[in-house]
């Protein structure tokens, strides 16, 4: 990639916005975000226009790895270039602050979206829930469930129904902290409020039960999941589950072993 960039610069070749997007994304993933910013600041050397596409590309690349502060600086200095793509820019910033678990800045993004009359959709709310839960795991365990549920109530007031994904984010955080009572409470609330649990929901609840030695209750949760025909399908399950074919009993046994022995993901 260094050779390509050098050749383009020395030969006076042009770089399309799509090419810059790929280059910026690769550099940020390699931990060379300053180099990606440097290329963005000198796009004229590559005969590449600094427009909404290139600004969106660098902001998205930076935020994908949590460099929201640097992305915010880009947005501040290129306000004219983001006209028309503000929703995409704000979503990227929200995700970037979520990666950093910076609730204060993420909330600012939400407020700016509201003041600019930009729709706050399910993705935005779920991203903010992830930010809240991630921060509370480290700083405020007592507020983990309360703040997440309050946000979901707010979602409903704006006619956006929380999905299993919204609840699974909270359950994942609860599992990391071995909060059994709260995990079971969320599962019960999902059933009562019409938010259909999926197999991942049951997996997360059963996982925390098994990890805390509540094997009987964990088995009941898995059995309930099976009765509801929510066992993971071939696409959703791991290769280890797939290797046992489609025989229901074997797949259930393997799933149960996954719940008991695999660590929580992020």
LUMTOR-572011 format. One line per 10 residues: number of its first residue (from 1); their letters; for each residue x, y, z of N, C-alpha, C, O. Coordinates in steps of 0.001 Angstrom, whole numbers. Each point is the difference from the previous one (the first is absolute). Layout:
NUM> A> X/Y/Z/X/Y/Z/X/Y/Z/X/Y/Z ~ ...;
END
This chain:
1> XXXXXXXXXX> 827/-1202/0/-827/1202/0/868/1261/0/-333/1003/-631 ~ 1461/-1080/1359/918/1149/40/532/320/-1393/166/1163/-370 ~ 100/-2235/-400/517/195/-1370/-1060/659/-867/301/905/-779 ~ -1533/-1356/912/-1097/581/-777/-161/1476/309/-111/823/-909 ~ 98/-486/2192/-176/1397/399/1165/847/-498/-198/1109/-497 ~ 1403/-1632/630/1188/733/-448/-29/221/-1507/311/1092/-476 ~ -682/-2125/-275/-52/118/-1463/-1040/1023/-433/237/788/-915 ~ -1394/-805/1579/-1047/954/-346/453/1430/266/-273/908/-786 ~ 968/-723/1904/469/1336/356/1083/482/-969/-47/1138/-467 ~ 1010/-1992/169/1131/396/-844/-374/158/-1462/547/843/-711;
11> XXXXXXXXXX> -1503/-1682/268/-383/39/-1415/-1125/990/-257/-399/215/-1144 ~ -101/375/2198/-1097/952/-172/-1285/-659/-424/-865/635/-604 ~ 732/-1932/924/-1202/-726/-363/-1171/413/860/171/634/1041 ~ -1357/-996/-1481/-1200/362/744/-491/-1178/827/143/-1160/-387 ~ -717/1483/1521/-576/-1014/885/-1491/261/113/-424/1082/406 ~ -354/-2066/-762/-1443/147/103/-425/-60/1460/717/-537/844 ~ -1880/1089/-557/-510/10/1376/-146/-1414/549/268/-246/1176 ~ -691/-674/-2024/-167/-1381/431/1340/-619/376/95/-767/958 ~ 941/1107/-1725/1340/-510/309/484/574/1326/576/-719/816 ~ -807/2007/-599/392/616/1266/-720/-652/1169/587/-198/1064;
21> XXXXXXXXXX> -1851/-133/-1257/-774/-645/1057/644/-1318/420/97/-299/1191 ~ 341/-485/-2170/646/-1289/287/1341/216/692/325/-692/964 ~ 452/1655/-1461/1309/297/574/-137/466/1447/724/-465/880 ~ -1655/1385/-640/-205/528/1349/-423/-1108/965/493/-80/1126 ~ -1403/-763/-1578/-485/-1090/842/1136/-960/359/112/-431/1147 ~ 723/101/-2122/1108/-924/247/1029/596/950/493/-687/895 ~ -167/1958/-1085/988/649/865/-482/77/1444/768/-243/931 ~ -2045/581/-748/-536/91/1358/15/-1369/665/347/-118/1176 ~ -721/-914/-1919/5/-1354/556/1411/-445/384/177/-812/909 ~ 821/1348/-1604/1393/-329/297/568/855/1130/1171/-129/356;
31> XXXXXXXXXX> -2015/1008/208/456/864/1080/746/1230/-488/743/618/763 ~ -932/-259/-2018/713/1141/-590/-1003/1093/-374/-4/519/-1116 ~ -832/-197/2079/-1055/984/-246/552/1384/-318/-613/743/-768 ~ 1772/-376/1349/592/1307/-289/447/88/-1457/-77/1059/-624 ~ 539/-2177/100/398/-23/-1406/-1221/142/-906/53/673/-1030 ~ -1151/-1315/1427/-1240/137/-766/-473/1447/10/-443/523/-1022 ~ 540/123/2186/-370/1416/93/920/869/-842/-439/970/-619 ~ 1714/-1324/601/960/764/-795/-333/-38/-1478/92/1015/-691 ~ -480/-2189/206/-388/-121/-1409/-1260/812/-263/-111/670/-1027 ~ -845/-733/1964/-1233/772/-167/286/1495/-93/-601/701/-814;
41> XXXXXXXXXX> 1508/-218/1641/330/1426/4/737/433/-1261/54/1186/-328 ~ 511/-2160/-372/769/326/-1207/-568/-692/-1231/746/-415/-887 ~ -2048/294/837/-637/-681/-1131/281/686/-1326/-17/-634/-1056 ~ 278/1955/1119/284/707/-1260/1260/-536/-670/148/99/-1218 ~ 758/-666/2006/1211/-586/-585/-307/-1256/-803/828/-456/-788 ~ -2009/-99/987/-407/-1202/-721/-1125/293/-989/-646/-911/-517 ~ 424/2209/263/-1079/406/-890/-1344/-607/417/-814/-398/-833 ~ 620/347/2135/-1245/-544/553/-765/1134/672/561/770/779 ~ -1830/-683/-1089/-823/1073/545/-339/-254/1457/-383/-1108/376 ~ 528/2145/443/-415/-94/1390/-1472/384/60/-347/1171/148;
51> XXXXXXXXXX> -509/-2181/-265/-1442/243/-44/-705/-854/1049/639/-546/899 ~ -1951/436/-1019/-773/-754/996/429/-1466/52/-8/-615/1066 ~ 380/61/-2214/403/-1414/-39/1296/-233/755/108/-953/771 ~ 881/1818/-987/1294/-180/658/-96/312/1498/649/-653/817 ~ -1459/1651/-465/-182/316/1425/-709/-1160/704/396/-405/1093 ~ -1434/-118/-1719/-707/-1142/566/929/-1194/162/-66/-720/996 ~ 934/517/-1985/922/-1142/34/964/81/1174/192/-986/711 ~ 415/2148/-498/984/118/1085/-685/-43/1364/533/-583/945 ~ -1715/1198/-838/-736/-18/1266/-424/-1431/347/140/-436/1143 ~ -648/-276/-2122/-424/-1379/219/1173/-884/394/-111/-821/911;
61> XXXXXXXXXX> 1238/990/-1600/1181/-812/292/510/266/1415/305/-936/738 ~ -213/2200/-364/492/357/1336/-928/-525/1093/458/-559/996 ~ -1760/742/-1187/-957/-398/1028/-107/-1511/139/-355/-501/1067 ~ 656/-225/-2126/-95/-1459/72/941/-577/1037/-229/-1098/508 ~ 1289/1832/-190/965/-446/1001/7/906/1240/938/-28/797 ~ -1984/817/-653/-145/803/1208/733/1324/19/115/625/1054 ~ 385/-181/-2198/707/1288/-47/-993/1131/-258/155/781/-939 ~ -1169/-710/1785/-1088/959/-192/458/1438/188/-520/905/-652 ~ 1481/-686/1529/472/1369/243/650/578/-1249/-219/1163/-336 ~ 1013/-1968/-346/634/460/-1236/-1037/185/-1102/84/929/-802;
71> XXXXXXXXXX> -1066/-1833/778/-1073/122/-992/-818/1262/244/-414/675/-943 ~ 186/-365/2211/-744/1208/357/734/1239/-511/-627/955/-459 ~ 1945/-976/541/791/1118/-512/-149/161/-1494/-71/1118/-510 ~ 22/-2245/-198/-191/42/-1455/-1346/630/-328/-101/858/-877 ~ -924/-1291/1588/-1345/528/-241/-51/1498/277/-620/755/-750 ~ 1269/-329/1822/-2/1419/379/612/878/-1098/-495/1094/-272 ~ 1558/-1571/-347/707/802/-1006/-564/-164/-1412/445/677/-926 ~ -1419/-1569/758/-540/-234/-1342/-1526/-57/32/-614/-889/-591 ~ 18/1843/1286/-1451/23/134/-706/158/-1339/-1070/-572/-209 ~ 1657/1341/-693/-642/221/-1293/-29/-1272/-843/-921/-220/-787;
81> XXXXXXXXXX> 1949/-615/967/95/-1206/-822/-944/-1113/427/-230/-938/-763 ~ -321/1025/1976/-847/-1100/470/-1484/265/-208/-842/-800/407 ~ 524/1923/-1041/-1401/316/-274/-599/-1115/-864/515/-321/-1071 ~ -1592/-247/1552/-658/-1074/-736/346/-1389/494/-714/-963/-280 ~ 1814/858/1016/400/-1326/518/81/12/1529/634/-865/604 ~ -1278/1849/6/56/121/1459/-446/-1267/742/645/-376/979 ~ -1722/-294/-1408/-401/-1219/725/1115/-1041/65/226/-610/1045 ~ 455/413/-2144/1093/-976/-37/1143/436/912/587/-822/703 ~ -275/2112/-717/1084/536/830/-321/-172/1482/843/-451/775 ~ -2063/811/-386/-385/-99/1412/-29/-1449/475/383/-290/1133;
91> XXXXXXXXXX> -833/-616/-1987/-24/-1412/371/1413/-518/246/241/-782/920 ~ 683/1230/-1759/1398/-413/174/560/547/1307/658/-723/749 ~ -920/2001/-474/490/605/1243/-589/-702/1222/700/-247/982 ~ -1976/-67/-1051/-650/-694/1110/663/-1350/247/243/-387/1143 ~ 44/-315/-2219/666/-1299/143/1406/168/566/436/-779/849 ~ 268/1803/-1328/1357/245/477/58/261/1495/866/-532/694 ~ -1784/1346/-199/-33/270/1439/-458/-1233/772/399/-201/1147 ~ -1236/-624/-1775/-438/-1231/636/1170/-964/202/100/-665/1031 ~ 772/599/-2018/1191/-845/123/825/435/1210/570/-829/708 ~ -516/2133/-486/747/553/1135/-796/-38/1310/515/341/1065;
101> XXXXXXXXXX> -1773/-759/-1167/-893/-21/1173/-140/1393/625/-123/138/1217 ~ 145/878/-2066/-96/1378/455/-1458/456/-101/-434/522/-1027 ~ -303/-730/2108/-1432/295/-1/-267/1492/-192/-934/379/-706 ~ 1744/456/1325/-201/1442/-77/49/489/-1443/-879/745/-433 ~ 1893/-1154/-306/138/434/-1388/-1048/-654/-900/-498/628/-934 ~ 164/-1884/1214/-1021/-685/-791/-1345/691/167/-761/147/-957 ~ 480/275/2182/-1260/715/253/-19/1344/-732/-1047/437/-478 ~ 2202/210/395/84/1258/-745/-348/-206/-1471/-674/829/-611 ~ 1141/-1941/53/-301/-300/-1403/-1507/-180/-176/-587/502/-959 ~ -31/-1224/1894/-1452/-204/-56/-736/1335/54/-945/223/-756;
111> XXXXXXXXXX> 1377/658/1643/-641/1307/144/180/842/-1251/-923/700/-417 ~ 2115/-762/-190/242/747/-1238/-875/-524/-1130/-483/769/-831 ~ 283/-2076/804/-879/-574/-1021/-1427/506/174/-677/331/-974 ~ 228/-275/2226/-1352/501/275/-148/1455/-421/-984/376/-637 ~ 1981/446/1002/-72/1425/-327/65/243/-1506/-493/1012/-498 ~ 1109/-1952/-220/104/126/-1460/-1128/-739/-722/-10/-96/-1227 ~ -945/-430/2015/-1154/-719/-558/419/-1218/-821/-608/-322/-1020 ~ 1652/-340/1487/474/-1224/-644/-606/-1188/746/61/-60/1228 ~ -633/-863/-1951/-679/-1133/606/962/-847/847/1095/-349/-439 ~ -1523/38/1632/745/-903/869/-690/-1354/-109/-1049/-222/606;
121> XXXXXXXXXX> 1636/-671/-1371/-644/-1276/-285/433/-1093/973/709/258/973 ~ -1146/-1471/-1254/294/-1135/876/1507/-226/133/494/-300/1087 ~ 227/445/-2189/1452/-178/57/630/980/988/860/-384/793 ~ -1274/1619/-837/558/1021/897/-292/-333/1462/878/95/858 ~ -2123/-488/-587/-350/-340/1379/776/-1219/485/488/-18/1130 ~ -373/-994/-1975/740/-1196/400/1478/314/240/622/-551/909 ~ -74/1437/-1730/1395/403/184/172/732/1331/986/-203/708 ~ -1956/1053/-380/74/736/1269/-192/-945/1185/632/176/1042 ~ -1503/-1182/-1195/-162/-1004/1061/1321/-728/230/389/-248/1141 ~ 292/-89/-2220/1298/-676/119/1004/883/733/789/-483/812;
131> XXXXXXXXXX> -827/1771/-1103/891/952/660/-313/82/1492/905/-55/833 ~ -2185/186/-500/-433/80/1398/400/-1243/788/565/94/1090 ~ -866/-1253/-1657/285/-1257/694/1501/-198/160/469/-431/1053 ~ 276/748/-2101/1448/-156/89/609/874/1078/910/-424/712 ~ -1414/1648/-593/508/916/1019/-410/-449/1400/793/66/939 ~ -2033/-519/-808/-499/-397/1319/636/-1289/516/100/-196/1212 ~ 325/-671/-2102/692/-1217/422/1254/359/793/351/-672/970 ~ 311/1734/-1396/1252/401/639/-183/972/1158/854/67/884 ~ -1964/695/-871/-101/1097/961/-1239/-13/889/35/496/1126 ~ -1138/-1065/-1633/-1260/149/746/-892/-1218/-219/-985/73/-735;
141> XXXXXXXXXX> 1325/-1183/1365/-747/-1234/-197/-1469/147/391/-880/-579/-637 ~ 627/1350/1677/-1371/159/480/-886/697/-1033/-1218/-179/-1 ~ 1833/972/-877/-783/722/-999/-76/-691/-1335/-594/522/-943 ~ 1201/-1707/853/73/-681/-1293/-1375/-296/-578/-288/345/-1146 ~ -553/-983/1937/-1335/-363/-485/-910/1211/-47/-713/205/-983 ~ 730/601/2037/-912/1147/95/155/946/-1178/-993/378/-620 ~ 2211/7/305/213/960/-1084/-360/-594/-1352/-548/691/-858 ~ 853/-1969/664/-344/-647/-1267/-1516/-79/-167/-522/279/-1080 ~ -182/-658/2145/-1460/-98/-79/-649/1369/-183/-992/130/-718 ~ 1545/879/1362/-524/1361/-173/146/454/-1454/-891/639/-560;
151> XXXXXXXXXX> 2025/-982/-33/219/373/-1398/-971/-737/-918/-481/565/-983 ~ 194/-1824/1304/-955/-757/-811/-1404/565/127/-767/-7/-963 ~ 428/499/2154/-1295/663/177/-70/1264/-848/-1035/321/-583 ~ 2144/376/531/63/1210/-821/-154/-335/-1472/-629/739/-757 ~ 1216/-1873/357/-145/-452/-1383/-1480/-212/-333/-482/433/-1047 ~ -220/-1100/1950/-1425/-271/-244/-802/1291/-89/-953/98/-773 ~ 1350/901/1578/-720/1281/-45/185/694/-1341/-804/846/-391 ~ 1883/-1218/-315/244/552/-1332/-415/-984/-1100/391/126/-1160 ~ -1207/-1121/1578/-556/-986/-934/1088/-839/-678/-123/-376/-1166 ~ 1163/97/1902/1041/-916/-476/53/-1158/993/443/169/1135;
161> XXXXXXXXXX> -887/-1320/-1557/-85/-1144/900/1368/-657/154/645/-324/-997 ~ -199/124/2230/1251/-738/221/-135/-1418/-541/-1078/-591/61 ~ 2143/57/-577/-3/-1359/-528/833/-904/909/540/447/1012 ~ -445/-1705/-1383/829/-931/765/1446/470/16/726/-242/964 ~ -310/911/-2028/1378/513/-50/217/1023/1107/1037/-10/662 ~ -2010/892/-460/97/1018/1051/185/-653/1364/853/412/785 ~ -1658/-1430/-512/68/-680/1296/1243/-875/125/571/-124/1083 ~ -158/-476/-2182/1185/-867/42/1262/780/344/923/-540/610 ~ -886/1792/-998/1147/842/347/100/107/1527/1077/-146/578 ~ -2217/404/54/-23/94/1467/332/-1344/632/752/-59/973;
171> XXXXXXXXXX> -1304/-1014/-1515/238/-1335/552/1470/-392/-94/534/-643/904 ~ 109/1024/-1980/1421/-310/-158/818/666/1101/897/-613/578 ~ -1217/1876/-295/709/723/1063/-302/-598/1370/889/-108/845 ~ -2135/-277/-631/-373/-611/1275/727/-1322/203/404/-333/1114 ~ -243/-404/-2182/692/-1276/93/1460/150/384/548/-814/744 ~ 71/1858/-1255/1410/234/313/196/285/1483/1077/-235/548 ~ -2119/739/95/95/337/1421/-760/-1004/874/-161/207/1203 ~ -307/-1309/-1834/-678/-1088/706/-1256/478/748/-262/-427/1124 ~ -503/1309/-1758/-1220/523/630/-1180/-897/-392/-646/223/-1024 ~ 379/-1221/1837/-1004/-1013/-314/-1417/564/71/-770/-126/-952;
181> XXXXXXXXXX> 428/743/2076/-1356/488/223/-417/978/-1093/-1109/-83/-528 ~ 2000/1003/194/-332/1002/-1010/-146/-626/-1388/-837/433/-792 ~ 1645/-1443/500/-90/-672/-1303/-1351/-685/-153/-651/121/-1037 ~ 235/-838/2071/-1296/-677/-38/-1137/1015/-81/-1018/-243/-648 ~ 1204/1385/1316/-1027/1037/-18/-203/545/-1414/-1131/215/-435 ~ 2229/3/-273/-111/520/-1360/-698/-1008/-903/-834/381/-821 ~ 1163/-1663/962/-671/-1026/-794/-1495/-3/280/-801/-92/-931 ~ 412/191/2194/-1423/38/357/-684/1242/-576/-1122/-74/-501 ~ 1814/1218/578/-571/1236/-537/-187/-79/-1510/-977/516/-542 ~ 1908/-1157/-121/-120/-157/-1458/-1257/-780/-347/-728/362/-925;
191> XXXXXXXXXX> 476/-1426/1663/-1186/-822/-269/-1283/776/282/-981/-120/-734 ~ 996/919/1809/-1198/727/403/-306/1182/-910/-1164/343/-203 ~ 2209/284/-347/-199/1206/-819/-77/-295/-1492/-109/922/-808 ~ 164/-2199/436/-127/-354/-1404/1266/147/-807/-38/-6/-1230 ~ 1169/140/1916/1289/58/-693/536/-1430/-69/574/-500/968 ~ -759/-141/-2093/281/-1431/-123/1482/-318/199/843/516/-733 ~ -517/-1356/1715/1395/-416/184/427/-892/-1165/-821/-736/-547 ~ 2083/794/168/519/-928/-987/917/-1006/699/122/20/1224 ~ 518/-893/-1993/815/-1041/639/1207/601/705/500/-578/965 ~ -24/1733/-1433/1137/648/654/-411/490/1387/785/-71/945;
201> XXXXXXXXXX> -2018/568/-825/-514/433/1297/65/-1149/1007/517/151/1107 ~ -1052/-1293/-1517/11/-1172/880/1432/-460/291/317/-417/1114 ~ 525/499/-2116/1406/-395/178/648/845/1100/677/-530/881 ~ -888/1838/-940/631/905/966/-528/-218/1420/760/40/968 ~ -2067/-271/-858/-575/-224/1329/464/-1350/558/388/-99/1164 ~ -433/-929/-2000/449/-1321/451/1477/22/366/427/-657/949 ~ 333/1406/-1698/1443/86/247/305/505/1405/805/-591/720 ~ -1455/1689/-335/276/572/1317/-496/-930/1111/583/-47/1084 ~ -1658/-689/-1361/-491/-957/981/993/-1151/190/288/-394/1130 ~ 223/-130/-2214/973/-1086/94/1296/469/673/577/-716/818;
211> XXXXXXXXXX> -139/1896/-1165/1257/501/554/-86/250/1501/1015/-2/695 ~ -2224/216/-202/-174/224/1441/-500/-1249/717/-436/58/1150 ~ 507/-1183/-1847/-332/-1274/631/-1469/-336/75/-378/-951/684 ~ -467/1711/-1372/-1444/-258/33/-382/-887/-1194/-689/441/-919 ~ 1148/-1691/952/-152/-885/-1144/-1453/-392/-251/-417/-118/-1152 ~ -361/-86/2221/-1402/-351/-177/-774/1081/-722/-732/-277/-950 ~ 898/1529/1411/-673/1137/-639/519/203/-1416/-763/332/-907 ~ 2049/-531/725/575/128/-1344/-590/-1006/-955/-297/328/-1148 ~ 123/-1569/1618/-610/-1030/-846/-1436/355/-346/-456/-254/-1114 ~ -261/844/2073/-1380/411/-256/-57/1066/-1091/-882/-18/-858;
221> XXXXXXXXXX> 1839/949/905/41/1057/-1013/260/-594/-1382/-657/363/-975 ~ 1619/-1278/903/313/-626/-1288/-1187/-825/-490/-320/13/-1189 ~ -337/-737/2113/-1173/-791/-387/-1125/900/-518/-686/-347/-961 ~ 505/1501/1600/-1015/955/-448/331/490/-1404/-882/135/-848 ~ 2152/126/619/442/447/-1323/-297/-1056/-1059/-445/318/-1103 ~ 701/-1596/1456/-231/-1095/-940/-1483/-157/-295/-390/-228/-1145 ~ -436/350/2182/-1448/-109/-182/-535/1086/-922/-970/-206/-730 ~ 1617/1365/776/-406/1109/-869/639/-100/-1383/-170/881/-842 ~ 911/-1971/623/662/-257/-1287/939/1143/-372/18/470/-1138 ~ 758/-37/2125/942/1093/-219/1445/-474/-17/918/798/190;
231> XXXXXXXXXX> -709/-2102/-418/1376/-494/-81/688/650/-1191/-642/248/-1021 ~ 1937/33/1133/717/669/-1092/-32/-822/-1272/191/-1216/29 ~ -437/1893/-1157/3/-713/-1266/1435/-181/-477/938/436/668 ~ -767/-1064/-1796/1341/-334/-479/824/1242/-293/1214/3/209 ~ -1859/1050/-689/749/1206/-331/434/740/1252/1100/551/49 ~ -1964/-536/972/295/768/1200/946/-732/935/730/641/757 ~ -725/-1958/-791/830/-764/927/1426/-103/-503/289/277/-1164 ~ 585/-676/2053/1413/-107/-342/252/-1248/-827/-868/-865/-120 ~ 2082/777/-459/360/-1168/-788/-31/-1253/850/-290/-1091/-491 ~ 591/1255/1768/-15/-1157/898/-1403/-566/115/-176/-1217/47;
241> XXXXXXXXXX> -839/2099/0/-1381/-474/51/-399/-569/-1353/-670/-1030/-70 ~ 1076/1694/-1000/-356/-439/-1342/534/-1389/-283/-636/-775/-714 ~ 1798/447/1266/627/-1278/-292/-827/-1184/481/231/-1136/-414 ~ -1209/1409/1302/-858/-1073/492/-1255/-173/-856/-880/-800/317 ~ 816/1560/-1398/-1111/-170/-922/-1284/605/515/24/907/831 ~ -1142/-1402/-1318/-1292/593/322/-774/-825/1023/-1151/325/291 ~ 1741/-1374/260/-711/-813/988/-283/832/1257/946/417/669 ~ -2191/-166/-335/-368/925/1084/651/-321/1336/524/898/659 ~ -546/-2185/-238/511/-334/1318/1483/320/116/433/586/993 ~ 349/-967/-2000/1433/262/50/278/1494/-2/895/468/704;
251> XXXXXXXXXX> -1655/281/-1488/227/1438/-75/-337/667/1324/679/941/410 ~ -1717/-1416/259/-360/553/1302/1092/-277/1019/353/877/788 ~ 192/-2109/-796/1063/-355/932/1236/853/-211/627/454/957 ~ -282/-239/-2226/1164/831/-296/-260/1442/408/886/668/532 ~ -2097/-189/-778/-340/1366/399/112/146/1516/520/1000/495 ~ -1007/-1991/232/60/62/1454/1449/48/475/325/704/956 ~ 539/-1457/-1631/1419/24/371/614/1350/-313/884/466/720 ~ -1346/163/-1789/501/1344/-332/-375/979/1096/821/796/454 ~ -2075/-870/-39/-485/921/1037/807/-161/1288/304/979/682 ~ 36/-2218/-363/652/-268/1275/1472/372/5/523/456/1017;
261> XXXXXX> 147/-648/-2144/1448/72/52/641/1130/-809/1173/309/211 ~ -1913/311/-1130/631/1072/-767/-108/1323/738/-1023/275/626 ~ 2078/561/-690/-33/1305/667/-923/962/-710/-355/-194/-1163 ~ -31/1243/1885/-839/1044/-608/799/735/-1049/1192/257/169 ~ -1878/88/-1280/616/851/-1003/-218/1443/352/-551/323/1052 ~ 989/548/-1943/-135/1435/235/-1307/486/-572/-310/1188/92;
END
